[in-house]
Amino acid sequence: MSDLSQSYGRSLLHGGFFDAFYDRFIAASPVVAERFQNTNMDRQKQMMRLSLSMLVMFAEGKPIARPSVDALKKSHGPGRYEISRDLYDLWLECLIDTLRECDPGFNEELEGRWREAMAKGINHMSTAAG
């Protein structure tokens, strides 16, 4: 199991990981708050749980994750949610802050690994669809 998967697992065991993340993310920007205004947050948290797992596997080069990350790219891109790069950047900062809060093993080295891994997925999703 990778260090990121272990970190993610510890964060989930902490309890309240997704509540903490979405509270932080929604409070960070009125744009984010508006986009999530009528969202079924229980469903959103389930999707985020799967998406984070897929993004970690994608960063590790596991082929099984590619279709899921491609689907995220399509749903978050032009003609759908149209997520801008600055919102991805904000998402990442909120994720890191939540991992720091919820993972008792979180440290500077692990933060670097999370940033590197998530950058792979974010860079893939924020390129033009095609």
Backbone as numpy.savetxt, mean C-alpha at the origin, in Angstrom:
# Nx Ny Nz CAx CAy CAz Cx Cy Cz
10.42 -17.03 4.49 9.56 -15.85 4.49 10.46 -14.61 4.49
10.14 -13.66 3.66 10.96 -12.45 3.53 10.81 -11.55 4.75
11.78 -10.67 4.92 11.72 -9.72 6.03 10.49 -8.82 5.92
10.09 -8.48 4.70 8.89 -7.65 4.53 7.63 -8.42 4.90
7.56 -9.67 4.52 6.40 -10.49 4.89 6.32 -10.65 6.40
7.46 -10.82 7.05 7.48 -10.93 8.50 7.04 -9.62 9.15
7.52 -8.50 8.62 7.13 -7.19 9.14 5.62 -6.98 8.98
5.11 -7.33 7.81 3.68 -7.20 7.54 2.89 -8.07 8.51
3.34 -9.30 8.71 2.67 -10.21 9.64 2.65 -9.66 11.07
3.79 -9.12 11.51 3.83 -8.53 12.85 2.86 -7.35 12.96
2.77 -6.57 11.90 1.87 -5.42 11.89 0.42 -5.86 11.98
0.08 -6.92 11.29 -1.29 -7.43 11.33 -1.61 -8.02 12.70
-0.64 -8.67 13.32 -0.85 -9.23 14.65 -1.07 -8.14 15.70
-0.49 -6.98 15.45 -0.65 -5.85 16.37 -2.13 -5.51 16.52
-2.89 -5.72 15.48 -4.32 -5.39 15.48 -4.54 -3.93 15.13
-5.54 -3.69 14.37 -5.88 -2.31 14.02 -4.99 -1.68 12.97
-4.20 -2.47 12.27 -3.28 -1.94 11.27 -4.01 -1.13 10.21
-5.05 -1.70 9.64 -5.74 -1.02 8.54 -6.54 0.18 9.02
-7.12 0.08 10.21 -7.79 1.25 10.79 -6.79 2.38 10.98
-5.62 2.06 11.53 -4.59 3.09 11.75 -4.12 3.68 10.43
-3.92 2.80 9.43 -3.47 3.30 8.13 -4.50 4.23 7.51
-5.75 3.80 7.42 -6.76 4.63 6.75 -7.09 5.89 7.55
-7.07 5.81 8.87 -7.25 7.04 9.66 -6.17 8.06 9.30
-4.94 7.58 9.22 -3.79 8.44 8.90 -3.89 8.97 7.46
-4.18 8.09 6.52 -4.21 8.46 5.10 -5.33 9.45 4.81
-6.51 9.19 5.34 -7.65 10.07 5.10 -7.44 11.43 5.76
-6.83 11.45 6.92 -6.56 12.72 7.62 -5.45 13.53 6.95
-4.64 12.87 6.14 -3.46 13.53 5.55 -3.79 14.47 4.40
-4.98 14.32 3.80 -5.29 15.12 2.62 -6.80 15.21 2.40
-7.30 16.42 2.13 -8.72 16.54 1.81 -9.08 15.80 0.51
-8.13 15.67 -0.39 -8.37 14.93 -1.64 -8.63 13.46 -1.31
-7.80 12.91 -0.44 -7.97 11.51 -0.04 -9.30 11.35 0.71
-9.58 12.25 1.62 -10.83 12.19 2.38 -12.04 12.19 1.45
-11.99 13.03 0.44 -13.10 13.10 -0.51 -13.24 11.80 -1.30
-12.12 11.23 -1.72 -12.16 10.01 -2.52 -12.71 8.82 -1.74
-12.51 8.83 -0.43 -12.98 7.71 0.39 -14.31 7.99 1.08
-14.92 9.10 0.79 -16.13 9.54 1.47 -17.25 8.50 1.44
-17.50 7.89 0.32 -18.60 6.92 0.20 -18.11 5.49 0.00
-16.93 5.22 0.51 -16.30 3.90 0.34 -16.72 2.95 1.45
-16.99 1.71 1.08 -17.21 0.66 2.05 -15.82 0.31 2.61
-15.52 0.80 3.81 -14.17 0.67 4.35 -13.83 -0.76 4.74
-14.81 -1.56 5.11 -14.50 -2.97 5.40 -13.99 -3.66 4.14
-14.66 -3.41 3.04 -14.22 -3.99 1.75 -12.87 -3.40 1.35
-12.69 -2.10 1.53 -11.43 -1.44 1.18 -10.26 -2.04 1.96
-10.46 -2.30 3.22 -9.40 -2.88 4.06 -9.06 -4.30 3.59
-10.06 -5.05 3.18 -9.80 -6.40 2.65 -8.97 -6.31 1.36
-9.32 -5.36 0.51 -8.57 -5.19 -0.75 -7.14 -4.74 -0.46
-6.97 -3.84 0.51 -5.64 -3.37 0.87 -4.79 -4.51 1.43
-5.40 -5.37 2.20 -4.68 -6.52 2.77 -4.08 -7.37 1.65
-4.88 -7.68 0.64 -4.42 -8.46 -0.50 -3.41 -7.67 -1.34
-3.71 -6.40 -1.58 -2.84 -5.58 -2.42 -1.44 -5.45 -1.85
-1.34 -5.26 -0.54 0.00 -5.15 0.07 0.77 -6.44 -0.08
0.10 -7.57 0.09 0.76 -8.86 -0.11 1.25 -8.99 -1.54
0.42 -8.60 -2.49 0.80 -8.69 -3.90 1.95 -7.74 -4.23
1.94 -6.55 -3.66 3.03 -5.59 -3.92 4.35 -6.09 -3.36
4.32 -6.74 -2.21 5.55 -7.34 -1.66 6.04 -8.45 -2.58
5.15 -9.32 -3.01 5.56 -10.41 -3.91 6.04 -9.86 -5.26
5.40 -8.83 -5.76 5.81 -8.20 -7.01 7.25 -7.68 -6.88
7.54 -7.02 -5.78 8.88 -6.48 -5.55 9.92 -7.58 -5.45
9.49 -8.74 -4.97 10.40 -9.88 -4.86 10.54 -10.65 -6.17
9.83 -10.20 -7.21 9.93 -10.82 -8.52 9.11 -12.08 -8.69
8.12 -12.29 -7.83 7.30 -13.50 -7.93 6.24 -13.29 -9.01
6.27 -14.12 -10.06 5.36 -13.95 -11.20 3.88 -13.99 -10.84
3.52 -14.70 -9.79 2.11 -14.82 -9.41 1.49 -13.46 -9.07
2.32 -12.49 -8.68 1.80 -11.18 -8.27 1.53 -10.26 -9.45
2.14 -10.52 -10.58 2.05 -9.59 -11.72 0.61 -9.31 -12.16
-0.25 -10.31 -12.33 -1.63 -10.00 -12.75 -2.37 -9.10 -11.76
-2.16 -9.31 -10.47 -2.83 -8.48 -9.47 -2.32 -7.04 -9.51
-1.02 -6.87 -9.67 -0.46 -5.51 -9.73 -0.87 -4.84 -11.04
-0.96 -5.60 -12.11 -1.47 -5.03 -13.37 -2.92 -4.59 -13.22
-3.71 -5.36 -12.49 -5.11 -4.99 -12.25 -5.19 -3.71 -11.40
-4.30 -3.59 -10.41 -4.24 -2.36 -9.61 -3.88 -1.16 -10.49
-2.93 -1.39 -11.38 -2.50 -0.32 -12.29 -3.68 0.16 -13.13
-4.45 -0.79 -13.63 -5.59 -0.44 -14.47 -6.66 0.29 -13.67
-6.97 -0.22 -12.48 -8.05 0.38 -11.68 -7.66 1.74 -11.11
-6.38 1.97 -10.90 -5.93 3.23 -10.30 -5.48 4.25 -11.35
-5.56 3.86 -12.62 -5.04 4.70 -13.70 -6.09 5.53 -14.41
-5.72 6.00 -15.59 -6.60 6.86 -16.40 -7.95 6.22 -16.66
-8.99 7.03 -16.53 -10.34 6.56 -16.79 -10.98 5.85 -15.61
-10.22 5.60 -14.57 -10.77 4.95 -13.36 -10.53 5.87 -12.17
-9.70 5.46 -11.24 -9.47 6.31 -10.06 -8.50 7.46 -10.32
-7.70 7.33 -11.36 -6.76 8.39 -11.77 -5.91 8.90 -10.60
-5.20 7.97 -9.98 -4.37 8.31 -8.83 -3.10 9.00 -9.32
-2.86 10.18 -8.78 -1.67 10.96 -9.17 -0.45 10.48 -8.38
0.72 10.79 -8.89 1.96 10.37 -8.24 2.06 10.93 -6.82
1.60 12.14 -6.60 1.69 12.71 -5.25 0.81 11.94 -4.26
-0.30 11.36 -4.72 -1.12 10.55 -3.83 -0.46 9.21 -3.52
0.23 8.64 -4.50 1.01 7.44 -4.23 2.10 7.74 -3.19
2.75 8.89 -3.34 3.80 9.27 -2.39 3.23 9.44 -0.98
2.07 10.06 -0.88 1.40 10.24 0.41 1.00 8.88 0.99
0.49 8.01 0.14 0.12 6.65 0.55 1.32 5.94 1.16
2.47 6.06 0.50 3.67 5.40 0.99 4.10 5.96 2.35
4.06 7.26 2.51 4.44 7.85 3.80 3.50 7.39 4.91
2.22 7.31 4.62 1.25 6.84 5.61 1.47 5.36 5.92
1.81 4.58 4.90 2.11 3.17 5.12 3.32 3.02 6.04
4.39 3.75 5.74 5.61 3.67 6.55 5.32 4.07 7.99
4.60 5.14 8.18 4.26 5.60 9.53 3.43 4.55 10.28
2.53 3.88 9.57 1.69 2.87 10.20 2.50 1.61 10.51
3.40 1.23 9.63 4.29 0.10 9.92 5.15 0.40 11.14
5.66 1.62 11.20 6.49 2.03 12.35 5.70 1.91 13.66
4.42 2.26 13.59 3.55 2.19 14.76 3.19 0.76 15.14
2.94 -0.09 14.15 2.36 -1.41 14.41 3.33 -2.58 14.41
4.51 -2.40 13.83 5.49 -3.49 13.78 6.56 -3.24 14.85
6.56 -4.05 15.91 7.55 -3.84 16.96 8.99 -4.07 16.51
9.17 -4.74 15.38 10.51 -4.99 14.85 10.95 -3.99 13.79
10.15 -2.97 13.58 10.44 -1.99 12.53 11.69 -1.20 12.89
12.56 -1.00 11.90 13.79 -0.23 12.09 14.15 0.47 10.79
15.22 1.20 10.82 15.64 2.00 9.66 15.94 1.12 8.44
16.59 0.00 8.66 16.89 -0.91 7.54 15.62 -1.46 6.91
14.68 -1.84 7.76 13.41 -2.36 7.26 12.63 -1.27 6.53
12.68 -0.06 7.04 12.03 1.05 6.35 12.58 1.20 4.93
13.88 1.12 4.78 14.49 1.20 3.45 14.02 0.10 2.53
13.89 -1.11 3.08 13.42 -2.24 2.28 11.96 -2.04 1.86
11.13 -1.54 2.79 9.73 -1.27 2.45 9.64 -0.20 1.36
10.41 0.86 1.51 10.39 1.93 0.51 10.83 1.42 -0.86
11.87 0.63 -0.89 12.37 0.08 -2.15 11.32 -0.83 -2.79
10.72 -1.70 -1.98 9.73 -2.64 -2.51 8.49 -1.91 -3.02
7.98 -0.99 -2.24 6.76 -0.28 -2.65 7.03 0.62 -3.86
8.25 1.16 -3.96 8.59 1.98 -5.13 8.47 1.18 -6.42
8.82 -0.10 -6.38 8.69 -0.94 -7.59 7.23 -1.00 -8.04
6.34 -1.25 -7.12 4.92 -1.33 -7.46 4.36 0.02 -7.85
4.71 1.05 -7.09 4.21 2.40 -7.40 4.70 2.86 -8.77
5.97 2.62 -9.06 6.50 3.01 -10.37 5.78 2.26 -11.49
5.50 1.00 -11.27 4.78 0.22 -12.27 3.36 0.75 -12.45
2.68 1.03 -11.36 1.28 1.47 -11.44 1.13 2.90 -11.94
2.15 3.72 -11.73 2.02 5.12 -12.11 2.50 5.41 -13.53
2.98 4.38 -14.24 3.32 4.57 -15.65 2.04 4.51 -16.47
2.09 5.05 -17.66 0.91 5.08 -18.53 0.40 3.66 -18.77
-0.89 3.53 -18.75 -1.50 2.22 -18.99 -1.16 1.75 -20.38
-1.04 0.46 -20.48 -0.77 -0.10 -21.79 -0.18 -1.45 -21.74
